[in-house]
Amino acid sequence: LVRHGRWDGRIHGYCPKLTPLELPKLLEETLDFLSNEFLKRHVEVKRHYEASGRILGDPQQLKQVFLNLFLNSLDAMTPPPARLPGGPAPNGAVPPLAEAASGGVNGAGTLDIATMTKGAELCVTITDDGAGIEPKDLPHLFEPFFTTKPTGTGLGLAIVQSLVTEHGGRVTVESRLHQGTSFTLHFPLAVG
């Protein structure tokens, strides 16, 4: 909802349908949805699912959270294929190699996804070895319409924070320039 020219950070008109969920299943469904993109951009996905327990969540909203974070990681590690220098090669020839922010050829990078239980929280950490985030930008990441991407809307991380908050959770971020970024989602464990 936009009031006085500013978005209030909440998604209105949709009530989450909370059910007991195991996050690895939702993570895998979202990773599967993006599997061709990971292959095209030569990104390796590593999984470390150590958490036991469930959260109360809306599967569609949480898939949106994971999708936004995975796409941001892909962009941080690799240029989208359409933006590779040289464009499409004639007659199916191999296109020219492009260096990604992580230094890999054709955007090779690694996306690590881990789940763990910390006290009464189930945490999901999504880590990439991409370009990292400028320290001056960190305080603004979750502000609606803040973006560092030439074609970004600045709503992806604002939506992530809003949806995680609606699930009783919180989002933390750590980043090192030219080394990568980690987003951790902290959700309360479902009781019973």
Secondary structure, DSSP 4 states (H G I P E B T S, - for coil): -EETTEE-S---S-----EEE-HHHHHHHHHHHTHHHHHHTTEEEEEEE-----EEE-HHHHHHHHHHHHHHHHHHHS--GGGSTT-SPGGGPPPPP-B-TTS-BTT-EEEEEEEEEETTEEEEEEEE-SS---TTTGGGTTSTT---STT--S-HHHHHHHHHHHTT-EEEEEEETTTEEEEEEEEEPPP-
